[in-house]
């Protein structure tokens, strides 16, 4: 089960599809195997980048179940955010029954006040059950819900089953530092894993993050950054990060970021197709050339990209 000492990389997994929109089960297997080979501690499925809203309820449970059964020792977190609590409860119960380590809950965009936010997560924790460990997703750039460190402290304090924060605020480095100070003042510790495509991972680790929960197309590089930072090898960590930064930046483009990510994962042989389920954009020929160019430049510094060099 997931707990408040979780560390390392929990890869945000895309959902592999065939070009005709069917779920690609074989690619789920190769993807899970690739994350294990990369050294990931866990995988998060059915997140925002997992195209969860495009899935039928049975598909979502089937995908999570396949990942859980394939994952071996890796811990699997399942995104269970939903418009209503009935759907959240059903998916949460279903995935926990088949061996998920925990679930992740994001706030609905309708929340506006601090009290509304705190009340919502208290109700959600009650709905999924006190025995289910869960991850609080803080992603205001996409979800439009702003959670101050004080609000996060209230949620953590009032909900013992909240064991992890997925931190995706931007700018957010000071938020990490503030939360760690709260812990020194008596707040219960939670694991902090960071997202945003790893765009700030180098400094997030130095501010007190425990690792990354994001889907950058080189998860093995994320593992290296986390390990180097944890070992105090600051210059090595930043050198490796700097080599990948142009591709990380390119992958962060709103609207096409997932398409870029899937394209590189396909080129790496991790999934068979870069298809998204409709509605979803396809990369233009010009965009693919630019990604290929970035991969060729990355190959000068990281041998993992050498076989992909255009």
C-alpha positions in Angstrom: 0.0 0.0 0.0 1.0 3.6 -0.6 2.4 5.4 2.4 3.8 8.8 3.3 7.4 7.7 2.8 7.0 7.0 -0.9 10.0 8.1 -2.9 11.4 7.8 -6.4 9.7 8.1 -9.8 6.0 7.2 -10.3 5.6 7.4 -14.1 2.4 9.0 -15.4 1.3 6.5 -18.0 -0.4 7.4 -21.2 -3.2 5.0 -22.4 -2.0 3.2 -25.5 -4.5 3.1 -28.4 -4.5 1.5 -31.8 -4.9 4.0 -34.7 -8.6 3.1 -34.8 -9.1 4.0 -31.2 -9.2 0.6 -29.6 -7.1 0.1 -26.4 -3.8 -1.5 -27.2 -3.4 -4.1 -24.6 -0.1 -5.4 -25.9 1.4 -1.9 -25.6 0.2 -1.7 -22.1 2.4 -4.6 -21.3 5.5 -3.3 -23.1 4.9 0.1 -21.5 4.7 -1.4 -18.0 7.8 -3.5 -18.6 9.7 -0.4 -19.9 8.8 1.6 -16.7 10.1 -1.3 -14.6 13.3 -1.5 -16.6 13.8 2.3 -16.2 13.8 1.8 -12.4 10.4 3.4 -11.6 9.0 2.7 -8.1 5.5 2.9 -9.4 3.1 4.0 -12.2 0.1 6.2 -12.1 -2.7 5.4 -14.6 -5.9 7.1 -15.7 -4.5 10.6 -14.9 -5.0 13.7 -17.0 -2.4 12.5 -19.6 -4.0 9.0 -19.6 -7.1 10.3 -21.5 -9.3 9.0 -18.7 -12.3 11.0 -19.7 -12.4 9.3 -23.1 -12.7 5.8 -21.5 -15.8 3.9 -20.7 -16.0 2.8 -17.0 -15.3 -0.9 -17.9 -12.3 0.1 -20.0 -10.9 2.2 -17.2 -11.1 -0.7 -14.7 -9.7 -3.2 -17.3 -6.7 -1.0 -18.1 -5.9 -0.4 -14.4 -6.3 -4.1 -13.7 -3.9 -5.1 -16.5 -1.3 -2.6 -15.3 -1.6 -3.8 -11.7 -1.2 -7.5 -12.7 1.8 -6.7 -14.9 3.6 -4.4 -12.6 5.2 -6.9 -10.2 6.8 -5.0 -7.3 5.9 -1.5 -8.7 3.1 0.3 -6.9 0.2 1.4 -9.0 -1.8 4.5 -8.3 -5.0 5.0 -10.2 -6.7 8.3 -10.9 -10.3 8.1 -9.8 -11.4 11.7 -10.2 -15.0 11.9 -11.5 -17.9 14.3 -11.8 -19.7 12.5 -9.1 -18.8 10.5 -6.0 -20.7 7.3 -7.2 -18.3 6.8 -10.1 -15.3 7.7 -7.9 -16.3 5.1 -5.3 -16.9 2.4 -7.9 -13.5 2.8 -9.6 -11.7 3.2 -6.3 -13.2 0.1 -4.9 -12.6 -1.8 -8.1 -8.9 -1.0 -8.4 -8.1 -1.5 -4.7 -9.8 -4.9 -4.9 -7.3 -6.0 -7.6 -4.2 -4.6 -5.9 -3.8 -0.9 -6.5 -1.5 0.8 -4.0 -3.7 3.9 -3.8 -5.8 6.3 -5.8 -5.3 9.9 -6.9 -8.0 12.6 -6.6 -8.1 16.0 -8.3 -10.4 18.9 -7.4 -13.3 19.7 -9.7 -12.9 23.1 -11.4 -16.0 24.4 -9.7 -14.4 24.8 -6.3 -13.6 28.4 -5.5 -13.2 29.0 -1.8 -10.8 27.4 0.7 -13.6 25.9 2.7 -15.2 24.4 -0.5 -11.8 22.8 -1.3 -11.3 21.3 2.1 -14.9 20.1 2.4 -14.7 18.4 -1.0 -11.6 16.4 -0.2 -13.0 15.4 3.2 -16.1 14.1 1.5 -14.0 12.3 -1.2 -11.9 10.6 1.5 -15.0 9.4 3.2 -16.5 8.1 -0.1 -13.4 6.0 -1.0 -13.1 4.7 2.6 -10.6 5.4 5.3 -8.6 2.3 4.4 -7.7 3.6 1.0 -4.6 5.7 0.8 -4.9 8.6 -1.6 -2.9 11.3 -3.4 -3.9 14.9 -3.4 -3.4 16.4 -6.9 -2.6 20.1 -6.9 -2.6 21.3 -10.6 -4.0 24.8 -10.7 -2.7 25.5 -14.2 -5.1 22.9 -15.7 -7.8 22.5 -13.1 -8.1 26.2 -12.1 -8.3 25.4 -8.4 -5.7 27.2 -6.3 -4.7 25.5 -3.1 -2.5 27.5 -0.8 0.0 25.7 1.5 -2.4 26.5 4.3 -5.3 24.7 2.5 -3.1 21.7 1.8 -2.1 21.6 5.5 -5.8 21.6 6.4 -6.5 18.7 4.0 -3.6 16.7 5.2 -4.4 17.3 8.9 -8.1 16.4 8.6 -7.6 13.3 6.4 -5.1 10.7 7.7 -5.6 8.6 4.5 -4.0 11.4 2.4 -0.4 10.2 2.2 0.9 12.0 -0.9 0.8 15.3 -2.6 1.2 15.5 -6.4 2.7 18.9 -6.7 2.1 20.7 -10.0 1.8 24.3 -9.1 3.8 26.8 -11.1 5.7 28.6 -9.8 5.7 26.2 -6.9 9.2 25.8 -5.5 8.4 28.0 -2.5 5.3 26.0 -1.9 7.4 22.8 -1.4 9.6 24.6 1.0 6.7 26.0 3.0 5.1 22.5 3.3 8.3 21.0 4.6 8.5 23.8 7.1 5.0 23.0 8.2 6.2 19.5 8.9 8.9 20.8 11.2 6.2 22.7 13.0 4.2 19.6 13.6 2.2 18.8 10.4 2.1 15.1 9.5 4.6 14.2 6.8 3.4 13.3 3.4 5.3 12.3 0.3 5.7 15.0 -2.3 6.1 14.0 -5.9 6.2 16.6 -8.6 4.7 16.9 -12.1 4.7 19.5 -14.8 6.6 17.2 -17.2 9.6 17.4 -14.9 10.2 21.1 -16.0 11.5 22.0 -12.6 12.6 18.7 -11.2 16.2 19.7 -10.7 15.3 22.3 -8.1 12.2 20.6 -6.8 14.4 17.8 -5.5 16.6 20.4 -3.7 13.5 22.0 -2.1 12.4 18.7 -0.5 10.5 16.7 -3.1 10.7 13.0 -2.7 10.7 12.3 -6.5 8.6 12.8 -9.6 5.2 11.7 -10.8 5.2 12.8 -14.4 5.2 11.3 -17.8 8.2 12.7 -19.6 9.2 10.4 -22.4 12.5 9.4 -20.8 11.4 8.0 -17.4 14.9 6.5 -17.0 16.3 10.0 -17.1 13.9 11.0 -14.3 15.1 8.1 -12.2 18.7 9.3 -12.7 17.9 12.8 -11.7 16.1 11.7 -8.5 19.0 9.4 -7.6 21.7 11.9 -8.4 19.9 14.6 -6.4 19.3 12.3 -3.5 23.0 11.4 -3.4 24.0 15.0 -3.3 25.5 15.0 -6.8 24.1 18.4 -7.7 26.3 19.2 -10.7 25.7 15.8 -12.3 22.0 16.1 -11.8 21.8 19.5 -13.4 24.1 18.6 -16.3 21.8 15.7 -17.2 18.7 17.8 -16.7 20.1 20.6 -18.9 20.7 18.1 -21.7 17.0 17.1 -21.7 15.5 20.5 -21.0 14.9 21.4 -24.7 12.8 18.3 -25.2 11.1 18.7 -21.8 10.1 22.2 -22.8 8.8 21.1 -26.2 6.8 18.3 -24.6 5.1 20.9 -22.3 3.2 22.7 -25.1 -0.4 22.9 -24.3 -2.6 20.9 -26.7 0.1 18.9 -28.3 2.2 17.8 -25.3 0.7 14.3 -25.1 1.1 13.8 -28.8 4.8 14.7 -28.6 5.2 12.4 -25.6 3.5 9.5 -27.3 5.5 10.0 -30.5 8.8 9.7 -28.6 7.5 6.7 -26.6 6.6 5.1 -29.9 10.0 5.8 -31.4 11.6 4.3 -28.3 9.6 1.1 -28.8 7.7 1.5 -25.6 4.3 1.7 -27.3 3.3 0.6 -30.8 1.4 3.7 -31.9 1.3 7.4 -31.0 -2.5 7.5 -31.6 -4.8 9.3 -29.2 -8.5 8.5 -28.9 -10.6 11.1 -30.6 -10.9 14.0 -30.0 -7.2 14.5 -30.0 -4.6 16.2 -32.1 -2.1 14.5 -34.5 1.4 15.9 -34.9 2.2 17.6 -38.2 5.1 16.5 -40.3 6.9 19.7 -39.4 6.4 19.1 -35.6 7.8 15.5 -36.0 10.9 16.9 -37.7 11.4 19.3 -34.8 11.1 16.5 -32.3 13.5 14.4 -34.3 16.0 17.3 -34.3 15.7 17.6 -30.6 16.4 13.9 -30.2 19.4 14.2 -32.4 20.8 17.0 -30.2 20.0 15.0 -27.1 21.9 12.1 -28.5 25.2 14.1 -28.2 24.8 14.0 -24.4 22.7 10.9 -23.6 23.3 7.6 -25.3 19.7 6.6 -24.7 18.7 8.9 -27.5 21.4 7.8 -29.9 19.4 5.2 -31.7 16.6 7.7 -32.2 18.9 10.4 -33.7 17.6 11.5 -37.1 
